Amino acid sequence: MNTSITAASGIPVNVFATPEVAGNYAADEVLMRLELGRRARGHMTLGCPGGRSLRTTYAALARLAAVRGTDLRELHILMMDEYVRRDGSRWALCPADAHYSCLRFGEVEIRRVLNAGLPAGSHIPARNVHVPDPNSPQAYEALIERLGGIDLFLLASGATDGHVAFNPRGCAADARTRVVELSDDTRRDNLGTFPQFGEISQVPRYGVSVGPGTIAHHSRSALMMLLGAAKATALRRIVTATGFDADWPATVVIACADAQIVADTAAARDDAGTTHSDA
């Protein structure tokens, strides 16, 4: 049995015993909303972060899609960000085979994982994994528009600064896809996400990222996943907020259509300042 938390914004919050059970729930929600997209437009769109928070969801999604025999040929995976570096007067994406590449994550840990249990004729094609172009970030907004929006934005929150994608504290609610300078807090979080980084000096300083405005404007639905004791502060900040708070950008979930929050009991410990009731 899961537990519900009352959020100040009215967004439903479901808390599960473990990250795996939370991932199973999230996977079912994902497939339901993707199917709605297929029926409406003939294709499906999923906004995806890299990193640790959604790994149990991606694994559960692969299992569930395999059991149901879901045809994912028309699924577009839109990664929310990517690391970039200066290249003269322009920007260059990090190498696609770099251990920290978000494009690599989308290919290896999302597309290939989802395809593994499906018949070959149902596979997501490699061309359907997208990252923003740092030299033409508005093109990503245009792509999302052409695809008819994002059926479901999967979201995660930075543990120490509330970043969502690469959006730092102080970013504007209406900011769209753009190149941003990563905060030191975000870069420190990435030391845990990508353990092959030996120290913070090895973490890139810049990235191209969808903005809060991108997420709120284009989302047909959104699911914020908060797992582990390290996300207790994030859960408290988000469930007590009544609107977007630039000091904790992950509160953008409040501005999204059909939004919900999923957590585990470690994140929802009593000192997170939440109100619990049996679901």
SVG drawing of the C-alpha trace seen along z (x, -y; Angstrom):
<svg xmlns="http://www.w3.org/2000/svg" viewBox="-7 -35 47 45">
<polyline fill="none" stroke="black" stroke-width="0.4" points="0.0,0.0 1.3,-3.5 0.9,-6.6 -0.4,-10.0 1.0,-13.4 -1.0,-16.6 0.9,-19.2 0.2,-22.8 -0.3,-23.3 -2.8,-20.5 -0.6,-18.2 -1.1,-14.6 1.9,-12.9 2.3,-9.2 5.0,-7.6 6.1,-4.0 8.2,-1.8 11.1,-1.4 12.5,-3.0 11.7,0.1 8.0,0.0 7.9,-3.7 9.5,-2.9 6.8,-0.3 4.1,-2.8 5.8,-5.5 6.3,-3.1 2.5,-2.4 1.8,-6.1 4.3,-6.6 2.8,-4.0 -0.7,-5.2 0.2,-8.8 2.3,-7.6 -0.7,-5.6 -2.9,-8.7 -0.3,-10.5 -0.3,-7.7 -4.1,-7.8 -4.1,-11.6 -1.2,-12.2 0.2,-8.8 3.4,-9.2 4.6,-9.6 7.0,-12.0 8.8,-11.5 10.9,-14.2 13.8,-12.5 16.5,-13.5 19.7,-11.5 21.2,-10.5 20.2,-8.3 16.6,-9.4 14.8,-7.7 16.8,-4.5 14.3,-2.4 11.5,-3.9 13.4,-3.2 14.0,0.4 10.4,0.9 9.2,-0.8 11.3,1.7 9.8,4.7 6.2,3.4 6.6,2.5 7.9,6.0 5.1,7.7 2.5,5.7 4.2,5.9 4.1,2.1 5.1,0.8 7.6,-2.0 8.7,-2.7 7.0,-6.1 8.4,-7.1 10.6,-10.2 12.9,-10.5 13.7,-14.2 16.6,-14.5 16.4,-17.6 20.0,-18.7 23.5,-18.0 27.0,-19.2 28.7,-21.6 32.1,-23.3 33.4,-26.3 34.6,-25.8 35.9,-29.1 32.9,-31.4 30.5,-28.5 29.5,-25.8 30.1,-22.1 28.3,-19.2 30.4,-16.9 31.5,-13.7 28.6,-11.3 30.6,-8.5 31.7,-10.5 30.7,-8.7 28.8,-11.9 27.0,-12.5 23.3,-12.8 22.9,-11.7 24.9,-8.5 22.6,-8.1 19.5,-8.3 20.9,-5.8 22.4,-3.3 20.2,-3.5 16.9,-4.4 16.6,-3.4 18.6,-0.2 17.0,0.8 13.5,0.3 14.3,2.0 15.9,5.1 12.6,6.9 10.7,5.9 10.4,7.5 12.7,5.8 9.8,4.4 8.7,2.5 12.1,0.8 12.7,-2.9 15.0,-4.0 18.2,-5.7 17.2,-8.9 14.4,-9.4 16.7,-10.2 17.2,-14.0 19.3,-16.6 19.2,-20.4 21.6,-22.1 23.6,-24.7 24.0,-26.8 20.4,-26.8 18.5,-26.1 15.3,-27.5 15.2,-24.6 14.5,-22.3 11.5,-24.3 10.4,-24.1 10.9,-20.3 8.7,-19.9 6.1,-22.1 6.1,-20.0 5.7,-16.8 2.7,-18.3 4.2,-18.8 5.6,-16.3 3.2,-13.6 5.0,-13.2 7.9,-15.1 9.8,-12.9 11.5,-15.3 14.0,-15.1 15.3,-17.7 18.8,-18.5 19.3,-17.5 21.1,-20.6 20.0,-23.4 16.7,-22.2 18.0,-22.4 15.8,-20.8 17.7,-19.8 20.6,-22.3 18.4,-25.2 20.1,-26.9 18.7,-28.9 17.5,-32.3 16.4,-31.2 13.3,-32.8 10.0,-30.9 9.6,-31.6 13.2,-30.7 13.3,-28.4 16.0,-26.2 19.4,-27.9 23.0,-27.5 23.5,-27.9 26.4,-28.0 26.2,-25.1 26.2,-26.1 28.8,-24.6 26.0,-22.8 24.8,-21.2 28.4,-20.2 28.9,-18.6 25.6,-16.6 27.0,-15.4 30.0,-13.9 27.6,-11.4 25.7,-10.9 28.8,-10.2 31.3,-8.6 34.0,-8.5 34.5,-12.2 37.3,-12.3 36.8,-15.9 34.6,-18.9 37.2,-20.4 36.5,-17.6 32.7,-18.4 31.9,-20.7 30.9,-24.2 28.3,-24.7 25.3,-22.8 22.4,-23.4 19.1,-22.8 15.4,-23.1 14.1,-25.9 11.3,-26.0 9.2,-27.7 9.8,-24.8 8.7,-22.3 5.6,-24.1 4.5,-25.2 5.0,-21.9 4.1,-19.3 0.9,-17.4 1.6,-15.8 4.6,-15.7 5.9,-13.3 8.5,-14.4 10.5,-11.5 12.1,-12.0 13.9,-9.0 16.2,-8.4 17.0,-10.3 19.1,-12.8 15.9,-14.1 14.0,-14.8 14.8,-18.5 13.7,-18.6 10.4,-16.9 9.8,-19.3 10.5,-22.4 8.3,-21.2 5.3,-20.0 5.2,-23.2 5.5,-25.5 2.3,-27.0 3.9,-28.1 7.2,-28.3 10.0,-29.4 13.1,-30.5 15.2,-29.6 14.2,-25.9 13.6,-25.5 12.2,-22.0 9.0,-23.6 8.2,-24.1 6.3,-20.8 3.6,-22.9 3.1,-24.9 2.8,-21.7 -0.4,-20.2 -1.6,-16.9 1.4,-16.9 2.2,-14.5 5.0,-13.7 6.3,-10.2 8.6,-9.5 9.9,-6.7 9.7,-6.5 13.3,-7.5 12.6,-10.9 9.3,-11.3 10.7,-10.9 8.8,-12.7 11.2,-15.6 10.5,-16.5 7.6,-18.6 4.9,-16.8 1.4,-15.7 0.7,-11.9 -2.5,-10.1 -3.3,-6.5 -4.0,-6.0"/>
</svg>
